Amino acid sequence: LRATDMGDHSHYWIDYKNLRSLSDKETEAAIARLLAITADGDLRRRVYIEGADPIKLPRYRRAGLNTLFDVHPPEDSWPVTTFVINIYKAAFYFGDHSAMTMAYGEVDAPIFGPDTRALLGDIPVFLYHVPNDEQLLRELVADDAVRVVLVGRDQSIGRFEINDCATAPAGSTLSE
């Protein structure tokens, strides 16, 4: 695999499901391989390594790779959510990660609800398993801290009109 095989403008989210199960030797080999694959051009800045291990994941970050710290807090309204989010925030900052990832939850029982959003502040967030709800999607796209929204689970949707892409005013050109 070469950087030229990866496209010029795409970003890649690599989910390490079993990061904890890798030995130290396997972790170093994985890092070396990722560094070799992403050595050409600007590919390294477009690749994000996701994992839930607060000990091993920072090793990827120290090697110069973008890291996504995957967290699994309780629902937004639970009494222990503040405590759990603050522990995750400490691990996020000490790991110097690029962003935090988490499942959204349900529309009526969110994990990434108002309290969690406030607690996370401006920490960049990649959300997955987001319900296919137009109002919710528009709200998330408008949130500056939310960088990626993956809708649904095992489904394909057509909500191309919901995006955060700036459009040029009528009569203008991209060169202006």
N, CA, C and O of each residue as an XYZ file, in Angstrom:
704
protein
N       0.842     -1.175      0.000
C       0.000      0.000      0.000
C       0.890      1.243      0.000
O       1.838      1.342      0.780
N       0.578      2.170     -0.868
C       1.329      3.422     -0.970
C       0.368      4.590     -0.777
O      -0.840      4.453     -0.968
N       0.916      5.729     -0.401
C       0.084      6.923     -0.208
C      -0.668      7.274     -1.490
O      -1.791      7.775     -1.428
N      -0.068      7.019     -2.643
C      -0.732      7.355     -3.907
C      -1.973      6.499     -4.129
O      -2.849      6.872     -4.909
N      -2.057      5.352     -3.450
C      -3.246      4.506     -3.555
C      -4.395      5.021     -2.690
O      -5.518      4.531     -2.810
N      -4.140      5.984     -1.837
C      -5.101      6.414     -0.826
C      -5.919      7.641     -1.225
O      -6.778      8.064     -0.451
N      -5.693      8.219     -2.381
C      -6.451      9.405     -2.780
C      -5.806     10.669     -2.234
O      -5.048     10.619     -1.266
N      -6.106     11.784     -2.849
C      -5.469     13.043     -2.485
C      -6.204     13.848     -1.430
O      -5.574     14.648     -0.738
N      -7.504     13.672     -1.278
C      -8.263     14.552     -0.394
C      -9.095     13.818      0.655
O      -9.793     14.448      1.449
N      -9.021     12.519      0.658
C      -9.815     11.745      1.606
C      -9.155     11.718      2.977
O      -7.941     11.871      3.111
N      -9.987     11.518      3.983
C      -9.520     11.316      5.347
C      -9.900      9.900      5.749
O     -10.906      9.368      5.280
N      -9.104      9.292      6.612
C      -9.298      7.894      6.970
C      -9.377      7.730      8.477
O      -8.535      8.232      9.222
N     -10.402      7.021      8.906
C     -10.658      6.749     10.317
C     -10.423      5.259     10.504
O     -11.240      4.444     10.076
N      -9.317      4.895     11.139
C      -8.967      3.493     11.352
C      -9.327      3.130     12.784
O      -8.767      3.674     13.736
N     -10.263      2.211     12.921
C     -10.785      1.821     14.228
C     -10.064      0.565     14.714
O     -10.249     -0.519     14.160
N      -9.249      0.717     15.741
C      -8.576     -0.420     16.374
C      -9.531     -1.008     17.404
O      -9.634     -0.496     18.519
N     -10.219     -2.063     17.043
C     -11.196     -2.676     17.949
C     -10.523     -3.328     19.154
O     -11.085     -3.330     20.249
N      -9.331     -3.879     18.964
C      -8.675     -4.644     20.021
C      -7.296     -4.087     20.349
O      -6.344     -4.852     20.503
N      -7.177     -2.799     20.455
C      -5.896     -2.168     20.746
C      -5.276     -2.721     22.033
O      -4.061     -2.904     22.115
N      -6.110     -2.982     23.027
C      -5.618     -3.500     24.307
C      -4.964     -4.870     24.168
O      -4.074     -5.215     24.945
N      -5.397     -5.646     23.187
C      -4.887     -7.009     23.062
C      -3.524     -7.069     22.365
O      -2.892     -8.126     22.346
N      -3.066     -5.961     21.798
C      -1.757     -5.954     21.151
C      -0.647     -5.941     22.198
O      -0.726     -5.221     23.193
N       0.370     -6.733     21.966
C       1.548     -6.692     22.833
C       2.337     -5.418     22.534
O       2.052     -4.727     21.556
N       3.306     -5.113     23.357
C       4.152     -3.944     23.098
C       4.871     -4.082     21.757
O       4.993     -3.110     21.011
N       5.339     -5.276     21.458
C       6.035     -5.521     20.192
C       5.083     -5.327     19.009
O       5.456     -4.721     18.005
N       3.859     -5.838     19.126
C       2.868     -5.669     18.063
C       2.472     -4.205     17.906
O       2.249     -3.738     16.789
N       2.384     -3.484     19.015
C       2.065     -2.055     18.968
C       3.152     -1.294     18.216
O       2.850     -0.476     17.347
N       4.406     -1.556     18.542
C       5.517     -0.882     17.852
C       5.539     -1.230     16.365
O       5.815     -0.366     15.533
N       5.250     -2.492     16.023
C       5.208     -2.899     14.615
C       4.064     -2.192     13.884
O       4.229     -1.761     12.743
N       2.909     -2.075     14.536
C       1.762     -1.395     13.920
C       2.086      0.081     13.684
O       1.764      0.631     12.631
N       2.718      0.711     14.661
C       3.094      2.119     14.513
C       4.091      2.284     13.368
O       3.941      3.180     12.538
N       5.105      1.424     13.321
C       6.106      1.505     12.246
C       5.457      1.334     10.882
O       5.802      2.042      9.936
N       4.517      0.395     10.774
C       3.835      0.166      9.495
C       2.987      1.378      9.099
O       2.996      1.795      7.941
N       2.261      1.935     10.055
C       1.452      3.123      9.766
C       2.321      4.308      9.367
O       1.955      5.066      8.469
N       3.452      4.477     10.013
C       4.363      5.568      9.653
C       4.912      5.366      8.239
O       5.058      6.329      7.486
N       5.213      4.127      7.880
C       5.705      3.846      6.532
C       4.626      4.110      5.488
O       4.899      4.712      4.449
N       3.402      3.661      5.760
C       2.301      3.851      4.816
C       1.982      5.327      4.620
O       1.625      5.742      3.517
N       2.107      6.122      5.676
C       1.700      7.536      5.621
C       2.876      8.488      5.424
O       2.742      9.690      5.653
N       4.019      7.968      5.004
C       5.221      8.807      4.892
C       5.166      9.797      3.729
O       5.782     10.860      3.805
N       4.451      9.473      2.667
C       4.432     10.321      1.479
C       3.394     11.424      1.577
O       2.297     11.220      2.096
N       3.754     12.588      1.075
C       2.811     13.698      0.989
C       2.206     14.068      2.329
O       2.878     14.050      3.361
N       0.925     14.403      2.295
C       0.239     14.843      3.516
C      -0.695     13.773      4.075
O      -1.577     14.081      4.877
N      -0.511     12.531      3.662
C      -1.409     11.463      4.093
C      -1.447     11.323      5.617
O      -2.513     11.084      6.183
N      -0.320     11.466      6.276
C      -0.289     11.272      7.729
C      -1.265     12.203      8.437
O      -1.885     11.797      9.420
N      -1.415     13.406      7.980
C      -2.335     14.336      8.651
C      -3.798     14.004      8.361
O      -4.694     14.538      9.014
N      -4.046     13.126      7.384
C      -5.406     12.756      7.004
C      -5.842     11.396      7.544
O      -6.954     10.946      7.269
N      -4.969     10.741      8.311
C      -5.280      9.436      8.888
C      -5.489      9.600     10.391
O      -4.698     10.250     11.074
N      -6.567      9.000     10.894
C      -6.904      9.060     12.321
C      -7.004      7.641     12.860
O      -7.730      6.810     12.314
N      -6.269      7.369     13.935
C      -6.261      6.059     14.571
C      -7.158      6.128     15.795
O      -6.914      6.925     16.702
N      -8.200      5.294     15.828
C      -9.135      5.285     16.946
C      -8.882      4.085     17.841
O      -8.655      2.973     17.365
N      -8.924      4.327     19.141
C      -8.819      3.245     20.106
C      -9.331      3.694     21.458
O      -9.420      4.890     21.739
N      -9.669      2.718     22.297
C     -10.206      3.034     23.621
C      -9.174      2.839     24.732
O      -9.486      3.054     25.904
N      -7.963      2.440     24.386
C      -6.943      2.164     25.393
C      -6.174      3.452     25.741
O      -5.418      3.957     24.911
N      -6.362      3.986     26.959
C      -5.706      5.244     27.317
C      -4.203      5.117     27.551
O      -3.522      6.126     27.734
N      -3.674      3.889     27.549
C      -2.236      3.673     27.732
C      -1.536      3.491     26.385
O      -0.503      4.115     26.140
N      -2.078      2.652     25.518
C      -1.425      2.365     24.232
C      -1.690      3.424     23.172
O      -0.798      3.719     22.376
N      -2.870      3.999     23.136
C      -3.194      4.970     22.094
C      -2.248      6.173     22.081
O      -1.875      6.623     20.998
N      -1.845      6.712     23.231
C      -0.906      7.844     23.192
C       0.436      7.512     22.522
O       1.136      8.417     22.069
N       0.792      6.246     22.457
C       2.034      5.880     21.768
C       1.935      6.201     20.279
O       2.925      6.596     19.663
N       0.764      6.038     19.709
C       0.548      6.386     18.308
C       0.649      7.902     18.132
O       1.210      8.380     17.147
N       0.114      8.640     19.073
C       0.158     10.108     19.016
C       1.598     10.605     19.125
O       2.020     11.481     18.370
N       2.342     10.041     20.068
C       3.755     10.441     20.232
C       4.575     10.126     18.983
O       5.594     10.769     18.728
N       4.134      9.141     18.208
C       4.819      8.787     16.960
C       4.465      9.743     15.815
O       5.033      9.652     14.727
N       3.524     10.656     16.068
C       3.161     11.647     15.060
C       1.875     11.357     14.305
O       1.600     11.984     13.283
N       1.083     10.408     14.802
C      -0.183     10.081     14.150
C      -1.344     10.764     14.865
O      -1.274     11.001     16.071
N      -2.402     11.080     14.140
C      -3.624     11.614     14.745
C      -4.317     10.486     15.487
O      -4.412      9.369     14.980
N      -4.800     10.775     16.683
C      -5.481      9.743     17.449
C      -6.861     10.196     17.885
O      -7.088     11.364     18.199
N      -7.778      9.235     17.895
C      -9.158      9.438     18.319
C      -9.373      8.574     19.558
O      -9.345      7.346     19.482
N      -9.587      9.220     20.687
C      -9.798      8.501     21.941
C     -11.263      8.126     22.032
O     -12.119      8.994     22.206
N     -11.565      6.819     21.914
C     -12.942      6.333     21.931
C     -13.394      6.140     23.370
O     -12.759      5.420     24.140
N     -14.494      6.788     23.724
C     -15.009      6.725     25.090
C     -16.429      6.180     25.090
O     -17.132      6.219     24.080
N     -16.831      5.671     26.249
C     -18.157      5.071     26.380
C     -18.814      5.554     27.663
O     -18.999      4.783     28.605
N     -19.172      6.853     27.696
C     -19.824      7.378     28.904
C     -21.265      6.900     29.012
O     -21.846      6.435     28.032
N     -21.841      7.015     30.208
C     -23.263      6.678     30.372
C     -24.131      7.747     29.713
O     -23.627      8.764     29.236
N     -25.436      7.506     29.694
C     -26.360      8.497     29.139
C     -26.130      9.852     29.793
O     -25.692      9.952     30.939
N     -26.436     10.873     29.035
C     -26.192     12.254     29.439
C     -26.796     12.609     30.794
O     -26.187     13.372     31.545
N     -27.946     12.093     31.124
C     -28.662     12.525     32.326
C     -28.322     11.717     33.583
O     -28.833     12.022     34.660
N     -27.484     10.713     33.469
C     -27.177      9.881     34.635
C     -26.361     10.666     35.653
O     -25.567     11.521     35.260
N     -26.527     10.409     36.936
C     -25.815     11.159     37.988
C     -24.289     11.035     37.928
O     -23.589     11.954     38.351
N     -23.760      9.923     37.414
C     -22.300      9.741     37.384
C     -21.653     10.247     36.093
O     -20.433     10.178     35.944
N     -22.454     10.749     35.169
C     -21.911     11.172     33.878
C     -20.831     12.234     34.027
O     -19.801     12.149     33.358
N     -21.030     13.218     34.873
C     -20.026     14.273     35.060
C     -18.701     13.686     35.512
O     -17.648     14.045     34.985
N     -18.745     12.796     36.473
C     -17.529     12.155     36.974
C     -16.826     11.378     35.859
O     -15.616     11.511     35.677
N     -17.579     10.572     35.115
C     -16.998      9.757     34.055
C     -16.409     10.631     32.953
O     -15.293     10.380     32.498
N     -17.137     11.648     32.522
C     -16.637     12.550     31.469
C     -15.351     13.232     31.917
O     -14.425     13.370     31.118
N     -15.270     13.654     33.153
C     -14.048     14.309     33.633
C     -12.850     13.366     33.641
O     -11.727     13.801     33.387
N     -13.066     12.094     33.924
C     -11.970     11.114     33.831
C     -11.526     10.971     32.376
O     -10.331     10.945     32.083
N     -12.500     10.880     31.467
C     -12.166     10.781     30.045
C     -11.425     12.035     29.569
O     -10.476     11.936     28.790
N     -11.850     13.197     30.029
C     -11.175     14.432     29.631
C      -9.714     14.432     30.082
O      -8.836     14.853     29.329
N      -9.451     13.968     31.291
C      -8.069     13.909     31.784
C      -7.236     12.986     30.893
O      -6.121     13.340     30.511
N      -7.766     11.811     30.560
C      -7.044     10.883     29.687
C      -6.862     11.488     28.291
O      -5.823     11.293     27.661
N      -7.859     12.214     27.815
C      -7.768     12.867     26.508
C      -6.629     13.879     26.493
O      -5.793     13.867     25.590
N      -6.598     14.751     27.492
C      -5.570     15.790     27.527
C      -4.178     15.217     27.769
O      -3.221     15.648     27.126
N      -4.044     14.260     28.679
C      -2.734     13.669     28.930
C      -2.236     12.871     27.735
O      -1.029     12.774     27.511
N      -3.155     12.301     26.969
C      -2.781     11.570     25.759
C      -2.531     12.465     24.570
O      -2.031     12.002     23.545
N      -2.872     13.763     24.682
C      -2.700     14.732     23.609
C      -3.380     14.270     22.317
O      -2.825     14.420     21.229
N      -4.578     13.711     22.448
C      -5.276     13.156     21.291
C      -5.836     14.242     20.378
O      -5.993     15.394     20.782
N      -6.130     13.857     19.157
C      -6.667     14.780     18.162
C      -8.145     15.057     18.382
O      -8.605     16.182     18.187
N      -8.890     14.035     18.787
C     -10.335     14.172     19.011
C     -10.806     13.014     19.886
O     -10.074     12.057     20.137
N     -12.047     13.133     20.340
C     -12.691     12.092     21.127
C     -13.801     11.499     20.261
O     -14.447     12.225     19.505
N     -14.028     10.196     20.362
C     -15.128      9.572     19.635
C     -16.082      8.926     20.628
O     -15.680      8.470     21.698
N     -17.357      8.896     20.248
C     -18.367      8.240     21.081
C     -19.629      8.015     20.270
O     -19.880      8.690     19.272
N     -20.419      7.048     20.724
C     -21.741      6.837     20.147
C     -22.646      7.979     20.605
O     -22.509      8.477     21.722
N     -23.566      8.388     19.741
C     -24.480      9.466     20.121
C     -25.497      9.009     21.160
O     -25.801      9.747     22.096
N     -26.016      7.813     21.004
C     -27.132      7.355     21.837
C     -28.428      7.479     21.061
O     -28.415      7.520     19.831
N     -29.525      7.539     21.755
C     -30.839      7.658     21.124
C     -31.328      9.106     21.210
O     -30.874      9.863     22.068
N     -32.237      9.487     20.336
C     -32.758     10.851     20.341
C     -33.326     11.202     21.714
O     -33.089     12.297     22.224
N     -34.074     10.278     22.310
C     -34.694     10.553     23.608
C     -33.847     10.094     24.804
O     -34.257     10.258     25.953
N     -32.679      9.526     24.537
C     -31.763      9.105     25.611
C     -30.329      9.256     25.118
O     -29.611      8.268     24.966
N     -29.911     10.512     24.865
C     -28.592     10.725     24.270
C     -27.446     10.482     25.254
O     -27.570     10.702     26.459
N     -26.346     10.027     24.702
C     -25.082     10.003     25.434
C     -24.422     11.369     25.239
O     -23.919     11.972     26.187
N     -24.435     11.846     23.985
C     -23.869     13.161     23.665
C     -24.980     14.208     23.734
O     -25.296     14.860     22.738
N     -25.560     14.359     24.908
C     -26.627     15.330     25.124
C     -26.080     16.650     25.635
O     -24.864     16.846     25.638
N     -26.942     17.559     26.068
C     -26.533     18.910     26.481
C     -25.504     18.938     27.618
O     -24.570     19.740     27.584
N     -25.667     18.077     28.616
C     -24.720     18.089     29.735
C     -23.341     17.626     29.290
O     -22.331     18.237     29.639
N     -23.301     16.544     28.518
C     -22.016     16.025     28.031
C     -21.358     17.030     27.112
O     -20.149     17.246     27.202
N     -22.125     17.651     26.228
C     -21.568     18.684     25.333
C     -20.940     19.813     26.134
O     -19.833     20.257     25.830
N     -21.644     20.275     27.154
C     -21.115     21.362     27.982
C     -19.837     20.928     28.705
O     -18.874     21.692     28.784
N     -19.830     19.718     29.225
C     -18.641     19.217     29.927
C     -17.443     19.086     28.993
O     -16.313     19.358     29.398
N     -17.677     18.675     27.752
C     -16.574     18.502     26.814
C     -16.068     19.828     26.261
O     -14.927     19.911     25.808
N     -16.885     20.848     26.292
C     -16.449     22.160     25.812
C     -16.036     22.120     24.359
O     -16.804     21.700     23.494
N     -14.803     22.566     24.090
C     -14.343     22.651     22.707
C     -13.509     21.447     22.268
O     -12.826     21.515     21.246
N     -13.554     20.356     23.017
C     -12.858     19.137     22.590
C     -13.491     18.664     21.284
O     -14.709     18.492     21.222
N     -12.692     18.451     20.243
C     -13.252     17.944     18.987
C     -13.842     16.543     19.187
O     -13.250     15.699     19.859
N     -15.015     16.315     18.593
C     -15.723     15.049     18.775
C     -16.099     14.461     17.418
O     -16.599     15.162     16.538
N     -15.850     13.165     17.266
C     -16.325     12.378     16.132
C     -17.442     11.507     16.704
O     -17.205     10.737     17.635
N     -18.646     11.616     16.164
C     -19.791     10.855     16.661
C     -20.150      9.724     15.699
O     -20.077      9.880     14.480
N     -20.537      8.592     16.266
C     -20.999      7.480     15.452
C     -22.310      6.949     16.021
O     -22.688      7.266     17.149
N     -22.995      6.139     15.222
C     -24.307      5.586     15.579
C     -25.300      6.709     15.931
O     -26.059      6.617     16.895
N     -25.264      7.756     15.121
C     -26.160      8.895     15.316
C     -27.516      8.560     14.677
O     -27.559      8.085     13.542
N     -28.611      8.800     15.387
C     -29.932      8.529     14.801
C     -30.173      9.347     13.534
O     -29.699     10.477     13.411
N     -30.907      8.769     12.607
C     -31.238      9.432     11.349
C     -32.430     10.360     11.588
O     -33.554     10.067     11.178
N     -32.167     11.473     12.251
C     -33.189     12.449     12.616
C     -32.746     13.801     12.059
O     -31.708     14.327     12.462
N     -33.521     14.362     11.142
C     -33.102     15.574     10.437
C     -32.766     16.726     11.387
O     -31.720     17.356     11.233
N     -33.615     17.009     12.347
C     -33.371     18.124     13.265
C     -32.078     17.890     14.061
O     -31.269     18.805     14.212
N     -31.888     16.682     14.560
C     -30.674     16.361     15.307
C     -29.438     16.508     14.432
O     -28.435     17.072     14.868
N     -29.499     16.013     13.213
C     -28.341     16.106     12.318
C     -27.985     17.557     12.019
O     -26.807     17.914     11.994
N     -28.984     18.384     11.795
C     -28.715     19.809     11.539
C     -28.068     20.469     12.766
O     -27.160     21.291     12.634
N     -28.543     20.101     13.944
C     -27.984     20.633     15.181
C     -26.520     20.202     15.353
O     -25.674     21.015     15.725
N     -26.229     18.955     15.089
C     -24.864     18.452     15.253
C     -23.912     19.057     14.228
O     -22.773     19.390     14.553
N     -24.380     19.199     12.992
C     -23.544     19.789     11.947
C     -23.193     21.236     12.289
O     -22.115     21.707     11.928
N     -24.073     21.939     12.971
C     -23.828     23.339     13.346
C     -22.935     23.477     14.583
O     -22.486     24.583     14.887
N     -22.670     22.398     15.292
C     -21.849     22.424     16.509
C     -20.377     22.412     16.125
O     -19.905     21.447     15.525
N     -19.640     23.472     16.462
C     -18.231     23.592     16.081
C     -17.354     22.477     16.635
O     -16.336     22.147     16.027
N     -17.715     21.891     17.763
C     -16.899     20.826     18.352
C     -17.102     19.492     17.636
O     -16.225     18.629     17.682
N     -18.235     19.315     16.982
C     -18.524     18.063     16.276
C     -17.851     18.117     14.910
O     -18.181     18.958     14.074
N     -16.910     17.216     14.699
C     -16.136     17.225     13.450
C     -16.600     16.175     12.457
O     -16.475     16.373     11.248
N     -17.138     15.053     12.945
C     -17.615     13.975     12.073
C     -18.895     13.412     12.667
O     -19.012     13.245     13.881
N     -19.858     13.120     11.790
C     -21.121     12.507     12.202
C     -21.341     11.289     11.304
O     -21.517     11.424     10.093
N     -21.330     10.100     11.911
C     -21.653      8.874     11.183
C     -23.061      8.475     11.593
O     -23.313      8.155     12.755
N     -23.977      8.496     10.628
C     -25.389      8.279     10.915
C     -25.721      6.802     10.844
O     -25.287      6.079      9.947
N     -26.512      6.380     11.831
C     -27.050      5.035     11.843
C     -26.016      3.970     12.132
O     -24.869      4.242     12.486
N     -26.471      2.764     11.966
C     -25.621      1.593     12.131
C     -26.082      0.586     11.091
O     -27.234      0.153     11.091
N     -25.172      0.224     10.213
C     -25.478     -0.727      9.149
C     -26.609     -0.237      8.249
O     -27.464     -1.015      7.825
N     -26.599      1.074      7.961
C     -27.603      1.603      7.051
C     -26.990      2.680      6.175
O     -25.983      3.292      6.533
N     -27.600      2.902      5.043
C     -27.160      3.929      4.119
C     -28.283      4.946      4.010
O     -29.446      4.577      3.845
N     -27.943      6.210      4.099
C     -28.966      7.252      4.025
C     -28.567      8.269      2.965
O     -27.415      8.298      2.531
N     -29.492      9.082      2.557
C     -29.241     10.125      1.569
C     -29.599     11.488      2.138
O     -30.640     12.048      1.796
N     -28.761     12.018      2.990
C     -29.032     13.334      3.592
C     -27.934     14.322      3.163
O     -27.335     15.004      3.995
N     -27.693     14.380      1.872
C     -26.618     15.206      1.357
C     -26.878     16.698      1.532
O     -25.948     17.504      1.484
N     -28.139     17.064      1.734
C     -28.472     18.479      1.910
C     -28.084     18.979      3.307
O     -28.057     20.187      3.542
N     -27.789     18.078      4.219
C     -27.379     18.472      5.577
C     -25.862     18.402      5.635
O     -25.282     17.318      5.698
N     -25.235     19.549      5.613
C     -23.775     19.609      5.645
C     -23.339     20.959      6.176
O     -24.158     21.852      6.394
N     -22.070     21.093      6.377
C     -21.523     22.357      6.871
C     -20.631     22.999      5.816
O     -19.738     23.782      6.138
N     -20.877     22.666      4.571
C     -20.088     23.217      3.474
C     -20.583     24.615      3.150
O     -21.783     24.840      2.990
N     -19.670     25.532      3.058
C     -20.026     26.893      2.696
C     -20.336     26.916      1.203
O     -19.660     26.263      0.408
N     -21.343     27.657      0.839
C     -21.675     27.798     -0.565
C     -21.367     29.230     -0.991
O     -21.536     30.178     -0.224
N     -20.920     29.354     -2.210
C     -20.572     30.673     -2.720
C     -21.840     31.456     -3.014
O     -22.814     30.888     -3.509
N     -21.845     32.760     -2.715
C     -22.997     33.599     -3.046
C     -23.258     33.600     -4.552
O     -22.335     33.425     -5.347
N     -24.500     33.795     -4.934
C     -24.871     33.822     -6.351
C     -24.020     34.849     -7.081
O     -23.812     35.962     -6.596
N     -23.529     34.458     -8.258
C     -22.735     35.367     -9.079
C     -21.259     35.356     -8.740
O     -20.479     35.959     -9.478
N     -20.833     34.715     -7.681
C     -19.408     34.704     -7.339
C     -18.760     33.462     -7.922
O     -19.437     32.513     -8.316
N     -17.438     33.486     -7.970
C     -16.688     32.327     -8.436
C     -15.763     31.859     -7.323
O     -15.505     32.591     -6.368
N     -15.280     30.666     -7.452
C     -14.390     30.130     -6.421
C     -13.075     30.887     -6.331
O     -12.406     30.830     -5.299
N     -12.689     31.596     -7.390
C     -11.413     32.317     -7.362
C     -11.505     33.665     -6.672
O     -10.481     34.304     -6.430
N     -12.708     34.108     -6.351
C     -12.852     35.430     -5.720
C     -12.374     35.429     -4.292
O     -12.427     36.461     -3.622
